[in-house]
């Protein structure tokens, strides 16, 4: 049951299968946020209280806008996307969020190539992506994906005292840091490297 005194976000998440995404979902549900996972196959994730599954892809701004309509924040996990695919997919996310009037966009990936491109192609891709973000008018943040072991799932974060708590605690710490960013609206228009919270 939702506590009416708790401020909530309507969070949408593209590509929610890696450990960080699963930790982010678990952390958001613990905070009683409304979470929508955006998938091209609705059978890939089991729905649970507070969690909705909805068809969504990064094929075009139209498919993005239809998927994200009504959300407060969109977070896209782009860690497994080839660098050459990022500008068009980020473009679809930017335009789709603008169409749907979603105010906040977080792009989680490996962004070292933007800061230090290894060749002229990466430099050109990075310049185009930076220009698209800057002129969009969106409240956006690039998030450097934290290093985490793979294979964690939502249910792993509710098992107190489990032997795997070191990995789950680390993943949840990073997720809590990003959720704080969302709620406080920090680091708009910047590239963010998350730090784990100290116990």
Secondary structure, 3 states (H helix, E strand, C coil): CCCCCCCCCEEEEECCCCHHHHHHHHHHHHCCCEEEEEECCHHHCCCECCEEEEECCCCCHHHHHHHHCCCCEEEEECCCCCHHHHHHHHHHHHHHHHHHCCCEEEEEECCHHHHCCCCHHHHHHHHHHHHHHHHHCCEEEEEECCCCCCCCCHHHHHCCCCCCHHHHHHHHHHHHHHHHHHHHCCCCCEEEECCCCCC
